Amino acid sequence: MLGTARFALVVAMAVVAFVSLPPPAGAAVRWVTRQGTAGEPFTFTALPDALEIYEAGEQAQNLRLALVGVERVNARSPVYSGRVPDPRSIQVLPNGNLLFADRTYPMVAEVTRAGEEVWSYRQSDDAALSRPFSAQRFTRQGVSATLIVDRQEAYRVFAVDGQKRVIWQYGVTGERGLTVNHLVDPFYAMYSPEADTVLITDNNGANRVIEVRWGDYRAGAPDNGFDEQSIVWSYGEPGVRGSGPGLLEKPHCAQRLADGNVLITDADAARVIEVDRASKRIVWQYGDTDEPGPGPGRLQDPNHAVRLSDGHTLITETGGGRVLRVDRGKNVVKQYDVRTAGRPAGQGTGDPDPRAAAYTRDGLLAVAESQFQQIVLLGHATEGRAESPPLDAGPAGKAKAFQSLTWQGDTGPAGTRIAVDYRVDDGPWRACVFTSGLRRFDFPAGTVGKTIRYRVTLGTADRGRTPVLDAVVIQAIKPKTGGAGGGGGGAAGGSGNSGQTGTYTYPPAAQGGTGTSGTGTGSGTHGAGSGAGVSGSGSGASGAGAGASAAAGPPDVPVDSVGSGPA
């Protein structure tokens, strides 16, 4: 199931599964540790608010910059002045301002992203304004107009010009019906400049979408000039609820596409469908008909859908608290979980109620959200850093020679970045330098320790995009030990004992063994040390002894040999 999961694992030491690869004869033992997709889950000492872990299916997990509320229009904004918001629609205007309809206030308003009012239409302008559910700004024949759906009690769709004069209306104010110039439950409307029509979604009790010719309107004429021929296209049997061919179950939104097809959000059927204009066949669908749910390919009470310029479909799912971006192949390209992203401070309980969504020119997603009483602009955090706990990356408590660190994922377009640092035992943090676009970093020779940590930093200059880290892979091998050191010198007339086994240090420097009566020397990686002392002269004072060890074959890594033995 798609979803996001935020968590922090506070641990002193992470026990991470590793793979021990059986080496060929004579080769070093190799261990591979993988966190993220196709491996163990990511473990971090703490996950900051700027980052989130996204569960993309079984054994599929990635780290990305979290979605946060960048800007908000809410009760504290000037346009509301302390009143409780109830936004039901959202449109991003070419100048960057936001146009929305508020059901409860009631009003339609254009505001800046800071919530400052630029234009509004309220009951002080129209006493009949009842429950505005959607609004659209458009230009027709050089005149800027705002199309308003006034739902229950008004049952009308109308347009006003910049001076707030009504210049078009379908539906008799205050009269419900299915006949010409009547609506039952208007929910959404959109003007189509290509056809010079208005596409009206008539919801509960009507279960239909009708396309009405704009030019037939005559103010004051019977039925405002409309007749049956004014409805140039329709879908759904008026007053009949169903999900079979040609039927709808409480449609909430319809958009006329450039090729004439119509995209319909059929809420109670739990689907978004694209209907061929001529044949009225469904040619594309997302959501299993009459099977609501949170699983892949399913929807819960979809409220709004719009086809984007790249062919993707942006779906606002009220029941699931999500906004989905879906491609033609029905793959979820991006998911905005409004349950966590943009949740107001102090709003610890309750589910969100997203009603509609639209992109801003700078890549943010503007969401009209009625339960949290806000319009929130969602974008990614600009930078986040997370650090793993100490990882054994092989047998616990044993020294390992670390060979490489590889990250897998996507930095996306220019402006996004991923940086990785590492730390061996209690040493300093060092940067992994990935050259020529490669994502594999080879540790310097002699990078040996019992544990290793990694630290990742994700950043973006475009708040509409995030880099994605899928996995981190660390490889290590068993370090090789040197040969035996030279023995100590013997006492006068005696012989030195053999040196002890050498140990590996870095940087390499061979050092001989020591004795009470003589000094031996030793070097080598695989040889066995030996030493012998010579007797002293004169009064039996101790003499100097010498020892040596031979190495068989060149070393794989720099090796030191240190030996010592008693006299």
C-alpha positions in Angstrom: 0.0 0.0 0.0 1.3 3.4 -0.9 1.8 5.8 2.0 4.3 7.7 4.0 5.8 6.7 7.3 7.7 9.0 9.6 9.7 7.6 12.5 12.8 8.0 14.5 14.7 5.0 15.9 16.9 6.0 18.8 19.5 3.4 19.3 22.9 3.2 20.7 24.0 0.5 18.2 22.0 -0.8 15.2 22.1 -4.5 14.5 21.9 -4.5 10.8 21.8 -7.7 8.8 24.7 -8.1 6.4 25.6 -10.6 3.7 28.8 -12.5 3.9 29.8 -13.4 0.4 31.8 -16.7 0.1 35.1 -15.7 -1.4 37.0 -17.6 -4.1 39.9 -19.7 -2.9 42.6 -17.4 -1.5 40.4 -14.2 -1.7 39.4 -12.1 1.3 36.0 -12.6 3.1 33.6 -9.8 2.0 30.6 -8.4 3.8 27.8 -6.3 2.2 25.4 -4.2 4.2 22.4 -2.6 2.5 19.8 -0.2 4.0 16.7 1.0 2.1 15.0 -0.6 -0.9 15.7 -4.4 -1.2 17.6 -4.4 2.1 17.1 -3.7 5.8 15.0 -0.6 6.6 16.8 2.7 7.0 17.8 3.3 10.6 18.5 6.8 11.8 19.3 8.2 15.2 16.6 10.8 14.6 14.6 11.8 11.6 14.2 15.6 11.3 10.9 17.2 10.3 12.6 18.1 7.0 12.9 14.4 5.9 10.4 11.6 5.5 10.7 7.9 4.7 8.3 6.8 2.0 7.1 3.2 1.9 6.7 2.4 -1.8 5.6 -1.3 -1.4 7.1 -4.5 -0.1 10.9 -4.0 0.5 10.7 -0.6 -1.3 11.6 2.4 0.8 13.2 5.7 0.1 14.2 8.9 1.9 13.1 12.2 0.6 12.6 15.8 1.6 9.3 16.1 3.5 6.3 18.0 2.3 5.6 21.0 4.5 3.1 23.9 4.5 5.1 26.7 2.9 2.2 29.3 3.0 -1.3 29.3 4.3 -4.6 31.2 4.0 -6.5 30.6 7.2 -8.5 32.4 10.0 -5.5 34.6 10.7 -5.3 35.9 7.1 -6.6 39.3 6.4 -9.4 38.0 4.1 -10.9 36.0 6.9 -10.2 38.3 9.9 -10.8 35.6 12.4 -13.7 33.8 10.7 -13.6 30.1 10.3 -12.6 29.2 6.7 -14.4 26.5 4.7 -12.7 26.6 1.2 -14.3 24.2 -1.4 -12.3 25.1 -4.6 -9.0 26.5 -5.6 -7.7 28.1 -8.8 -4.2 29.5 -9.3 -4.5 32.7 -11.5 -1.9 33.7 -14.0 -0.7 36.5 -11.7 0.0 34.0 -9.0 -3.0 34.9 -6.8 -5.5 32.4 -5.6 -9.2 32.3 -6.4 -11.4 30.2 -4.1 -15.0 29.6 -3.1 -15.9 29.4 0.6 -19.2 27.6 1.3 -19.8 28.8 4.9 -18.6 32.4 4.8 -20.1 32.5 2.1 -17.9 34.2 -0.5 -15.7 33.9 -3.6 -12.4 35.7 -3.2 -9.2 36.4 -5.0 -6.3 36.7 -2.6 -2.5 36.9 -2.6 -0.6 34.0 -1.2 -0.4 36.0 2.0 -4.2 36.0 2.3 -4.7 39.6 1.4 -7.9 40.3 -0.4 -7.7 41.5 -4.0 -11.3 40.9 -5.1 -14.4 39.3 -3.6 -18.0 38.5 -4.2 -20.1 38.2 -1.1 -23.7 38.4 0.1 -23.2 42.2 0.4 -22.9 42.1 -3.4 -25.6 39.5 -4.0 -28.2 38.8 -1.3 -29.1 35.5 -3.0 -25.6 34.1 -2.6 -26.1 30.9 -0.6 -23.4 28.2 -0.8 -20.7 28.8 -3.3 -18.9 25.6 -4.1 -16.6 26.4 -6.9 -15.2 29.4 -8.8 -13.3 29.8 -12.1 -11.8 33.0 -13.5 -11.6 33.2 -17.3 -11.7 35.6 -20.2 -14.3 35.7 -23.0 -14.2 38.1 -25.8 -11.8 40.3 -23.9 -14.0 40.4 -20.8 -12.7 38.9 -17.5 -15.4 37.0 -15.8 -15.8 34.7 -12.7 -17.9 31.6 -13.0 -19.6 30.7 -9.7 -21.4 27.5 -8.6 -24.0 28.4 -6.0 -25.2 25.0 -4.7 -27.9 24.3 -2.2 -30.8 26.6 -1.9 -29.7 28.6 -4.9 -29.3 25.8 -7.5 -27.6 28.0 -10.1 -24.4 28.5 -12.1 -23.7 32.1 -13.0 -20.9 34.4 -14.1 -20.1 38.0 -13.0 -17.7 40.5 -14.6 -15.1 42.7 -12.8 -17.9 45.1 -11.7 -19.8 42.1 -10.1 -22.6 42.3 -12.7 -24.3 39.0 -13.6 -23.5 38.4 -17.3 -24.6 34.7 -17.6 -26.7 32.2 -15.6 -28.0 28.7 -15.9 -30.6 27.6 -13.4 -33.5 29.5 -11.8 -32.4 30.8 -8.5 -34.1 28.8 -5.7 -35.8 26.3 -8.0 -34.6 22.6 -8.2 -35.3 20.5 -11.2 -34.1 18.4 -14.2 -35.9 20.4 -16.9 -34.3 23.1 -19.1 -32.7 25.9 -17.1 -33.0 24.0 -13.9 -30.4 22.2 -11.7 -30.8 19.8 -8.8 -27.4 20.0 -7.0 -24.8 21.9 -8.9 -21.4 21.0 -7.6 -18.8 22.2 -10.1 -18.7 24.1 -13.4 -16.0 25.0 -16.0 -16.1 27.4 -18.9 -14.5 25.9 -22.1 -13.1 28.6 -24.4 -12.6 26.1 -27.3 -16.4 25.3 -27.5 -17.7 28.5 -25.8 -19.7 26.3 -23.4 -20.1 25.7 -19.7 -19.7 22.2 -18.4 -21.9 21.7 -15.3 -21.6 18.9 -12.9 -25.1 18.3 -11.3 -24.5 16.0 -8.3 -26.8 14.3 -5.9 -30.2 13.5 -7.2 -29.3 14.5 -10.8 -26.2 12.3 -11.4 -25.4 14.0 -14.7 -22.9 16.2 -16.5 -24.4 18.7 -19.0 -22.6 21.0 -21.4 -24.5 24.3 -22.0 -23.9 26.7 -24.9 -23.0 30.1 -23.5 -24.3 32.1 -26.5 -27.9 31.0 -25.9 -28.2 33.1 -22.8 -30.7 35.9 -23.0 -31.4 37.7 -19.7 -35.1 38.1 -18.9 -36.2 35.8 -21.7 -38.2 32.6 -20.9 -35.7 30.1 -19.3 -33.1 32.8 -20.0 -33.1 31.9 -23.6 -32.2 28.2 -23.1 -34.0 25.3 -24.7 -33.2 21.6 -25.0 -30.8 22.3 -27.9 -28.8 24.5 -25.6 -27.5 21.3 -23.9 -24.9 20.3 -26.6 -23.6 17.2 -24.7 -24.4 15.2 -21.6 -23.4 12.1 -19.7 -25.5 10.3 -17.1 -29.2 9.5 -17.1 -30.9 12.5 -15.4 -32.1 11.5 -11.9 -30.8 7.9 -12.2 -28.0 6.7 -9.9 -25.7 4.0 -11.1 -22.2 2.9 -12.3 -23.1 1.0 -15.4 -22.5 2.2 -19.0 -23.7 5.8 -19.3 -24.5 6.2 -15.6 -23.0 8.2 -12.7 -23.1 8.1 -8.9 -22.9 11.6 -7.5 -20.4 13.2 -9.9 -18.4 16.0 -8.3 -16.3 17.5 -11.1 -16.0 17.4 -14.9 -13.4 18.9 -17.2 -13.6 19.2 -21.0 -10.2 18.1 -22.4 -8.5 19.6 -25.5 -9.6 16.7 -27.7 -13.2 17.1 -26.6 -13.3 14.2 -24.2 -14.6 14.8 -20.7 -12.8 13.9 -17.5 -15.4 13.1 -14.7 -14.9 12.6 -11.0 -17.6 10.1 -10.1 -17.4 10.3 -6.3 -19.7 7.5 -5.0 -18.5 5.1 -7.7 -14.9 5.7 -6.4 -13.4 6.5 -9.8 -12.2 9.1 -12.2 -13.2 8.4 -15.8 -12.4 9.9 -19.2 -15.4 9.6 -21.5 -15.0 9.7 -25.3 -17.2 12.6 -26.5 -18.6 10.9 -29.6 -19.2 7.3 -28.4 -19.6 8.1 -24.7 -17.4 5.1 -24.0 -15.0 5.2 -21.0 -11.5 5.3 -22.6 -9.5 5.7 -19.4 -10.2 5.2 -15.7 -8.5 5.3 -12.3 -10.1 3.7 -9.4 -12.0 0.4 -9.2 -15.7 1.0 -9.8 -17.8 0.8 -6.6 -14.8 -0.5 -4.7 -13.5 2.4 -2.5 -10.3 1.8 -0.6 -6.8 3.0 0.2 -5.1 0.3 -1.8 -3.2 0.7 -5.1 -5.4 1.7 -7.9 -8.3 2.6 -5.6 -9.9 5.8 -4.4 -12.0 6.9 -1.5 -14.5 9.7 -2.3 -12.6 11.5 -5.0 -13.8 15.1 -5.2 -11.8 16.8 -7.9 -9.7 15.8 -10.9 -7.9 17.8 -13.6 -5.8 16.7 -16.6 -2.4 18.4 -16.6 -0.4 19.6 -19.6 2.0 16.6 -19.4 -0.9 14.1 -19.6 -0.9 13.3 -15.9 -4.1 13.5 -13.9 -4.2 15.3 -10.6 -6.8 13.7 -8.3 -8.0 15.1 -5.0 -9.3 12.3 -2.8 -11.4 13.7 0.1 -12.0 10.4 1.8 -8.4 9.3 1.8 -6.9 12.6 2.6 -4.6 12.5 -0.4 -3.8 14.3 -3.6 -2.5 11.9 -6.3 -0.6 12.6 -9.5 -1.3 9.7 -11.9 0.2 9.0 -15.3 -1.6 7.5 -18.3 -0.4 4.1 -17.3 -2.2 4.5 -13.9 1.0 4.7 -12.0 1.1 7.1 -9.0 3.9 9.5 -10.0 3.6 11.6 -6.8 1.4 11.4 -3.7 0.7 14.3 -1.3 -0.5 12.9 2.0 -2.5 15.8 3.5 -2.9 13.9 6.8 0.7 14.8 7.6 1.8 17.4 5.1 0.6 20.9 6.0 -1.2 19.8 9.2 -1.6 23.0 11.2 0.3 23.3 14.5 -1.7 21.9 17.4 -4.0 19.9 15.0 -3.1 16.5 16.4 -6.3 14.6 15.7 -8.9 14.4 13.0 -8.6 13.6 9.3 -8.2 16.2 6.6 -10.8 17.0 4.0 -9.0 18.1 0.8 -11.5 19.4 -1.7 -9.4 20.6 -4.7 -5.8 21.2 -5.7 -3.8 23.1 -8.2 -0.1 23.8 -9.0 1.4 27.2 -8.6 3.9 28.4 -11.2 6.8 27.8 -8.8 5.8 24.1 -8.3 3.9 24.3 -5.0 0.6 22.5 -4.6 -2.3 24.7 -3.4 -4.9 22.6 -1.6 -8.3 23.8 -0.4 -8.8 21.9 2.8 -12.0 22.3 4.7 -11.5 20.1 7.8 -8.2 21.9 8.8 -9.9 25.2 7.7 -7.2 26.5 5.4 -5.8 26.8 1.9 -2.3 25.4 2.2 0.6 25.6 -0.3 2.6 22.4 0.0 6.3 22.2 -1.0 9.3 20.2 0.0 11.7 21.3 2.7 14.8 22.9 1.3 17.4 20.7 3.2 17.4 17.8 5.7 20.1 15.7 7.2 20.0 12.3 8.9 22.7 10.1 10.5 22.8 6.4 10.9 23.8 4.8 14.2 27.1 2.9 14.3 26.8 -0.1 11.9 28.8 -3.3 12.4 28.9 -3.9 8.6 30.2 -7.3 9.4 30.9 -9.4 12.5 30.2 -7.4 15.6 33.2 -6.2 17.6 35.7 -7.2 14.9 37.8 -5.0 12.8 36.9 -4.6 9.2 38.6 -3.0 6.2 35.9 -0.8 4.6 36.1 -0.8 0.8 33.2 1.1 -0.7 30.0 3.0 -0.1 27.4 3.3 -2.9 24.1 5.2 -2.8 21.2 4.5 -5.1 18.4 6.9 -5.9 17.7 10.0 -8.0 18.8 13.6 -7.7 16.2 14.6 -10.3 16.6 17.9 -12.1 19.2 20.5 -11.6 18.9 22.1 -8.2 18.5 18.9 -6.2 21.4 17.2 -4.5 22.5 14.3 -2.2 25.7 14.4 -0.2 27.1 11.5 2.0 29.6 11.5 4.8 31.1 8.7 6.8 32.7 8.1 10.2 34.7 5.1 11.3 34.5 4.3 15.0 34.9 7.6 16.9 37.0 9.2 14.2 36.1 12.5 12.4 33.3 12.8 9.8 34.8 12.7 6.3 33.0 13.4 3.0 32.4 10.7 0.4 33.6 12.3 -2.9 31.7 10.9 -5.8 33.6 11.7 -9.0 32.3 12.1 -12.6 28.7 11.5 -11.6 29.5 8.1 -10.1 27.6 7.0 -7.0 30.3 4.7 -5.6 32.9 5.9 -3.2 36.0 3.9 -2.6 37.4 4.3 0.9 41.1 5.2 1.2 43.4 2.2 1.7 43.7 1.4 5.4 40.2 2.5 6.4 39.8 0.0 9.2 37.5 0.0 12.2 34.9 -2.0 14.1 31.9 0.2 13.1 31.0 2.8 10.5 28.3 5.5 10.3 26.9 7.3 7.3 25.3 10.7 7.2 23.1 11.9 4.2 22.1 15.4 3.4 19.3 16.0 0.9 18.7 19.5 -0.6 16.7 21.3 -3.3 16.5 24.7 -4.7 13.0 23.9 -6.2 10.4 23.3 -3.5 8.3 21.4 -6.0 10.9 18.7 -6.3 12.9 16.4 -4.1 15.9 14.1 -4.5 15.2 10.5 -3.6 17.6 8.2 -1.7 16.6 4.5 -2.3 19.5 2.7 -0.7 23.0 2.8 0.9 25.3 -0.1 0.3 28.6 -0.6 2.3 31.2 -3.2 1.5 33.9 -4.4 3.8 36.5 -7.2 4.0 38.4 -8.9 6.7 41.7 -7.2 7.3 44.9 -9.2 6.9 47.4 -9.6 9.7 51.2 -9.5 9.4 53.8 -12.2 10.1 55.5 -12.9 13.4 58.0 -10.3 14.6 61.6 -10.9 15.3 62.6 -12.6 18.6 64.4 -10.8 21.4 68.1 -11.2 21.9 69.3 -14.0 24.1 71.2 -13.7 27.4 74.9 -14.2 27.3 75.4 -17.7 26.0 71.6 -18.3 25.4 69.1 -18.0 22.6 66.1 -15.6 22.2 62.5 -16.7 22.4 60.3 -16.4 19.3 58.4 -13.2 18.8 54.6 -12.8 19.2 52.2 -12.6 16.3 52.3 -9.2 14.5 49.3 -6.9 14.4 48.0 -4.6 11.7 48.4 -0.9 12.1 48.1 2.0 9.7 50.2 3.7 8.3 52.6 0.8 7.7 55.9 0.7 9.6 57.7 -2.5 10.4 59.1 -2.7 13.9 61.2 -5.5 15.5 60.7 -7.4 18.7 62.4 -6.5 22.0 64.1 -8.6 24.6 65.7 -8.0 27.9 69.2 -8.9 26.7 69.1 -8.0 23.0 67.1 -6.4 20.3 65.6 -8.2 17.3 64.1 -6.8 14.1 61.3 -8.2 12.0 59.2 -7.4 9.0 56.8 -9.2 6.6 53.1 -10.0 6.1 52.9 -13.7 5.9 56.2 -15.0 7.2 57.0 -16.4 10.7 59.4 -14.4 12.8 62.5 -16.0 14.4 65.4 -14.5 16.3 68.6 -15.6 18.0 70.9 -13.8 20.4 74.7 -14.0 20.6 76.6 -14.2 23.7 78.1 -11.1 25.2 81.8 -10.6 25.5 84.1 -9.7 28.4 82.3 -10.0 31.6 79.2 -11.5 30.1 77.4 -8.3 29.4 74.5 -8.6 27.1 75.2 -8.5 23.4 73.0 -7.5 20.4 70.9 -10.1 18.8 69.1 -9.9 15.5 66.0 -11.6 14.1 64.2 -11.5 10.8 61.0 -12.8 9.2 60.3 -13.4 5.6 57.1 -12.5 3.7 55.6 -14.8 1.1 54.0 -12.8 -1.7 53.0 -9.1 -1.9 50.5 -7.7 0.7 46.9 -6.9 -0.3 46.8 -4.0 2.1 49.6 -2.1 4.0 50.6 -4.3 6.9 52.8 -3.7 10.0 54.4 -6.5 12.1 55.3 -5.9 15.7 56.8 -8.7 17.8 58.2 -8.9 21.3 59.6 -11.7 23.5 61.2 -12.1 26.8 64.9 -12.9 27.1 
